[in-house]
Amino acid sequence: MASDVDSPSAASYTAFGLRAEAEKIEPGLHVVATPIGNLKDISFRALSTLAAADAVIAEDTRVTKTLLAHYGISTPLVAYHEHNARVIRPHLLARLESGARLALVSDAGTPLVSDPGFKLVQEALEKGLHVTAVPGPSAVLTALVVAGLPTDRFFFEGFLPHKSGPRRARLAELAHVPGTLVFFESPRRLAETLEDCAAALGPRNAAIARELTKMYESVRRGPLDELAAALAREEPPRGEIVLLVAPPEAGAAELAEADLDAKINEALGAYSVKDAASVVSAATGRPRRQVYARALQLAAEREKAPPRP
């Protein structure tokens, strides 16, 4: 039986109805970007790499099997996902150390973005193994270039917390990031997330990119509060969602702090410091500890202030 090191290089793939021989690739881990929807978006280098590899490491083998079959690639598949990564990773690293040529893909787009590939790449590099990237489609970048929002700086957050309280708290932490915010979101949580974004970030411009590169691709743009109100009246959308939010305007940090003080002072007129902090934290998404510390300061200032005539 031939070893991984001696695997034949006569592997092939089909494109435009023509059969092409794949070029031999170096031993090591090849991180390969695959289409996010439209199968035509794959590169010739990606096809050649997938065909020449000894195995394709896939998050969901059913998804990747469809891609490989479309291009006539018969490379064996190995499932690697968050539920089996701890068990499978040592075996993959052992194969790489023996000289195997392995291709790593995600369900769609560029691997390591919201998938378990990072630890495999990290440990391969720690062992001095060869790791290379075959670039290509990315849902993050695709959404960014069609959103109509600033692209010079952006921050990719991935998925926000599922529950509103922690979600607002995280959004408050991101409020002053000086770049466009990019999130992945579930269609069924989109309306609630938009409402929390509007509450925590204000009426910033935003974009909802749905089903990018697919038949029913759409990009919906507008202020967060308007998008939140519209989605609250509609049925949840279908498909993959990327949500983008514009960066804060110049001076927004100062305005945000002044607005926070106003909310705390208003709450202090009706509640104790402890309860006022809880009320304002829930309403703004700011961390309770931060709000409580500021409420203590403002309460002390109120006590020192001379009484009004």
N, C-alpha and C positions, 0 to 999 in steps of 0.2 A: 504494500500500500504506500502510495506517495505521501510524503510528509507535507506539512504546510509550507515549508521552505521550498520544496521542489514542485509545487503546484504548477500545472501547465498554464501557459499564457495565451492559449488559443481560445479563450472565452470571447463571447460576442454579444452584440445587441442589435436591435432592429429600429431604424428610424427612417421615416419617409418611405417605407416599404423596402428599404435596402438593408441588407445584413452587413454589419461592420465588425471587424475584429477589434477587440479591446486591447489597448496598450497595457503592457505589464506595469504594475505599480510596486513601489518599494514596500518591504515589510514594515508594519507599523499600523497605527490607527489613523484612518482617513475619515474626517468629520465632513459629511456630505449634506449639503442643503438640497431639499426636495421641494416640489411645488406646494403652494398653500391652497391650491384649488384647481387651477388650470394645468393639466398634465404637460402642456406644450412649453411650460416655463422652465423645464429642466435643461441643464446645459449638456453639451456633448461630453465634456470632461466628467460630469457627474455620472452619466450613463456608462462611460468607459470604466470608471472607478468601481461602480456597483457590479459590473460584469466581471471585472478582473479580480475582485476580492475573493478571499476564501470563504467569507461569510459576511452577511449583512446583519448588523445588530440593530434591531428595530424596537421602538416603544410598543407598537401594536402590529404584530406580524400580518394581521388581516389587511390593514391599510397598506402596508408596504408591499404585500403580495400582489395587490391590484396594480400598483405602479410597475413592479418588475414584470408582471405578465404583459402589461401594455407594451413594453419595449422588448419583449422576448428575452428577458434575462432570467437565468435559472440558478443563480447563486443561492445557496442555502441561507435560511433565515434563523436568527437566534433572538428570542424575546428577551428584552432588557427593560424593565420598568420599575417604578418605585416599590412595588410589592415583592420583587425577587432580586433587586439589585445587590443586596448584601450577600446573597448566596452565589449569584452568577458572576459578579465582578471578579473574584479571585480566579475563576476559570478562564475568563476572557484575558486577564492579565497574564496568566500562564501561557495561553496560546500566543499572545504577542511576544512574550519572552522567548518562545520557541521559534519565532520568525514568521508568524502568521501575518497575513494582510487582511485586516478587518475594516469594514466600512460601517460607520455609525450614522444612523439617520433618526429623525424624530417623526412623529405622525405627519407633520407638515412644516415646511420652512427650515430655518437654520437650527440645528441641534444646540443644546445647552441653554436655550431660551425657554424657561419654564418647563424643563424636562430633566430627567435624572442623569443626563450624560456628563455633567460637570465632574462628579467624583471619579468617574472612569478616566476622563482626560487628566484630571489632577494626579491620580495615582500612577497613570502611565508615565507622565512627565517626571514624577518623583523617582521612578525606576529607570529614568534615562531612556525611555522608549521613544521612538519616532512618532510624532503627532503632526498631522498636516490638515489643512482645511480646504475643502472644495466649495467655494462660496456660491451663493445663489439666492433664491427667494427668501424674504423675511416679511412676516405680517407687520412687524413694528415699522420697518422702513417704508413698506408699501402704503400703510395707512398714513404715515407722516407726510409723504409727498403729495397726497391728494386731499389732506385735511384743510389746507389753506391757513394753517397756523405756523408760527415761527419755527424754523428748522435748524437755526444756528446752534441752539442748545435744546436738549430734551432729556427727560428722565423717565426711564422705563421702570414701572413699579410692578408689573405683572398683575396678579389678582389681588384685590383688596379683601379685607376680612368679610365674612359672610353676614355678620350681624351689624346692625346700624350703629350701635354704640362704639365698638372697636373701629368700625369703618370711619366714622366721623373723627375719632381720635387720630387715626393714621392720616386722614386728609388734612387735619390741622397741622400735623408735623410736616406735611408736604406743601403747605400753603405758601411758603416763602421761597421755594425752589425757583431759581431764576431761569426757567426753561419750560418748554411744553411738556406736560405730563401725559404719559401713555399708559393705559391700563388694558388688560384683558378682562372681559366680563361675561358672565352667563346671561343669555337673553332673559331668563325669568327673573333675574335680579337687577336688570338694567334700570328700570323705572325708579326703584328704591335707591340705587346708587346715584343716579342723576339728582334725585332730591337731596341726598346727603352732600353731594358735591356742591350743589347750589347753596346749601346752608353753610358749608365750611369754607368755600372758596369765593362765594359771591357770584355776581352775574357775568362771569368770564365767558368768552366765546369758546365753543367746544365743537367737536365733530364726532359723529357715530359712524364708524366704518363697518359695514356688514357684508359678509360673504365676498370678501375681496378676491378678485380674479375669476370668480364663478359667474354663472349665468345671471343670477339675481343680485349682483353686486350693487350696493347703494352707499352713498355717503350723505349723511344728514348734518347740516351745520346750523349753528345759532347759539344764542346765549344759554347758559346752563339752566337758568330758571324757566325759560321758554321751552327748552327741550324736555325738562322734567315735567312741566305741566302737560305737554302734548303726550308724552309716553304714559303718563298716569291715566289718560283717557282711552288708550289704545290696548289692543291685545299684545302680549309680549311678542317681539319680533322673533324670527327664526334664524338659525345659522350662527356662524362665528362672529363675535363682536370685538372690535377694538375701539376704545373710548379715548379721545384725546382732549385735553383741556389747555387753553392758552396760559402762558406765564402771567404772573402778577404785573400790573402796571407799576411804573416808577412811583415810589412813595406809598405803595399799597401797604407795606409793612407798618409804617407809622399810622396810617389810617386804621388798619386792623387793630392795632393796640389801643387806639383812642376809642374805637367802637367797643372793644372788649371792656374797657374801663366804664364806659357808659352803661353797658349791660350789667356789670357787677354792681355799680352804684344804684341802679334801678332795683336790682334784686335785694340789695342791703336795706332798702327802704321797707321791705316786706318780710324779710327772712333773717335768720341768724347767719353768721359768717359761714358756718358749716353748710347750712341748707342753701344759702345763696350760691356757694361754690358748686354744689351739686346741680342746681337748676341751670346755671350758666354753662357748666360743663356739658350737660345733656343737650342744651340748645345750640351750642357752638361747635361741639366736637373737640374742644380743647381738652387736654389732659386735666383731670380733676386736681391733681397735685399742683399743677401750674396755676390754675384758676384760684385754688384755695390760698396759695401764697400771695397772689396779687390782691385777693379779697381781704386778707389780714392787713396788708399795707393800707388799702383804701379805707378800711374800717378804722384804723388807727388815725388816719388823717382826718376822718370825719369827727372823731372824738376831740381832736385837738383844735378843730376849726371853731372860731368864735360863733356864738349863737346869732341867728339872723334877727335883726330888729323887728 
